[in-house]
Amino acid sequence: MTVPAVLVPGAVFGTIGALAAFPLRLAAREVERQHGQLRRGVTRRTTHVVFGRMHLGKSGDTEIERRVAAERTAGRTLISENGFLRLLGLMKAPEASSLSRQSLIDQSRLSGADLDLLSLFDAFEHDSEPYSFRDLILARKYAGLVAGGATWGAIALSVHRSGPVASLTAKSLNVGSQHGRRSDAIYLEGGQSELDGQLLFDLGNAGSAGDDTLEELFAEAEAAEEGGDHDGAAALYQRCLAIDPTDAIAAFNRANCLRAGGHGREAAHDYIRAIKLDPAFVEAWFNLAGLMSEQGREASARKHLQKAIALDKTYADPVFNLARLEFDAGNLLEARRNWARYLELDTDSEWARVAAKGVQFVDLQLAQKSAG
C-alpha cells in the first residue's frame, strides 16, 4: 500500500552509498515522475541527501560521521532509505508515533548523535521524530549495546540482517566476542547461554567485493579518486558510464580525474559530456572554465565562468576567478565589479582578503589616472 507523495517539486536528490532496498534507476524514474531529480553523489544543486544502507559496509564510522556532518553543515536535508521511500509515497509510515527526539534521548540514555545516525540508517521504525514506543524500546537496547562496547555502525549494520527492526523489540541483544570473533559483534540470544548464542551478524562479511554492480563500481571509483589514483578512478568511472551513459556526475568525476592526471583534452570532453547530460551542472561549467584557463583559452574560460555565475548566483568561486581573469586581461573595471560581488558572498576568508586588495588596487589605479 502506498501513501500520497510529499516530494517537493524541483527537489534534487543525491545518494551517498548504494541503496539496499530499491534499485537506484527505478528510484530515479519515480523521482523524475514526481518532477524531481536523483543523482549519484552530491553537487551544489543537491537539496536532499539519501544515505544508502550499503554505505555501512563500505565506509568506517568515522568517515560516515564526517560526511553526515559536512552535508548537514551545507544545509542539505538528510534522509534515510526508508524516509526516502516514504517521501516518494512508496512506503507507508508506521503508526502510533508520538515521542519527540529529546524524549527518546531522555528515556533511553542513548546519545543524540547515536540516535541521529541510527535513524539515518533505519535502525528504528521511524527515520525521524515523532518516534514510537517500539522505537523507545529499541533505543534502550541500543544504549545497552553501546555501553557494552558496540559502535552505532556495528549496530546499524547488524540489525538489518534480522528482518524488520521492530521484531527486535521482543528479543535480547548482546555485544561480545565469540569463538574469536570481534568484540563489537551483536548477538541474539533465544534462551541459550552467551557462549552458545547465535551469531546473527558477521560484521566481517558485509557485502561481496565481487558484485560488479553500478553502485559498487561508483563507490570504488570514488574511493580511488579520494586516494589519489586518478587513472584507476577514471577507468572505473568509464565503466560506470558504459553501464549508465546518462550519469552526469560520473562524467564530471571522470573529467576531474583525467584533468588531475594531465589528460586535458579527454577531461574537456567529459566536462562537456556532463554539461550536455545536465545543462545546469554548475560545477562542470566552473571546472571546464578552469581547464580552459590552464590551456590559455581565456575567451572560453570567461564564457564558462559567466555561465556558472548565471546558473548559481551564490557560487562565489567563479566570481573570484572571473575577476582574476579580467584583471589579467587589463579589464580593471570588470575585475573590480566581480571582486566587489565576491565580497558580498564571502567576507572573511583568505580569498576575501585577496579580493579586497584587488578592489583597493583598482581604485588606486583609477585615482592615479584621474589625478594625472
Sequence and secondary structure as in RCSB ss.txt:
>XXXX:A:sequence
MTVPAVLVPGAVFGTIGALAAFPLRLAAREVERQHGQLRRGVTRRTTHVVFGRMHLGKSGDTEIERRVAAERTAG
RTLISENGFLRLLGLMKAPEASSLSRQSLIDQSRLSGADLDLLSLFDAFEHDSEPYSFRDLILARKYAGLVAGGA
TWGAIALSVHRSGPVASLTAKSLNVGSQHGRRSDAIYLEGGQSELDGQLLFDLGNAGSAGDDTLEELFAEAEAAE
EGGDHDGAAALYQRCLAIDPTDAIAAFNRANCLRAGGHGREAAHDYIRAIKLDPAFVEAWFNLAGLMSEQGREAS
ARKHLQKAIALDKTYADPVFNLARLEFDAGNLLEARRNWARYLELDTDSEWARVAAKGVQFVDLQLAQKSAG
>XXXX:A:secstr
        TT EEEEES  SSS HHHHHHHHHHTT EEEES  TT  EEEE GGGGGTS HHHHHHHHHHHHHTT
 EEEEHHHHHHHTTSS   S EEE HHHHHHHH   HHHHHHHHHTT SSSSSSSEEHHHHHHHHHHHHHHHTT 
 HHHHHHHHTTSS GGGGGGSEEEE   TT  TT EEEESSS TTT B    GGG S TT   HHHHHHHHHHHH
HTT HHHHHHHHHHHHHH TT HHHHHHHHHHHHHTT HHHHHHHHHHHHHH TT HHHHHHHHHHHHHTT HHH
HHHHHHHHHHH TT HHHHHHHHHHHHHTT HHHHHHHHHHHHHH SSSHHHHHHHHHHHHHHHHHHHHHH 
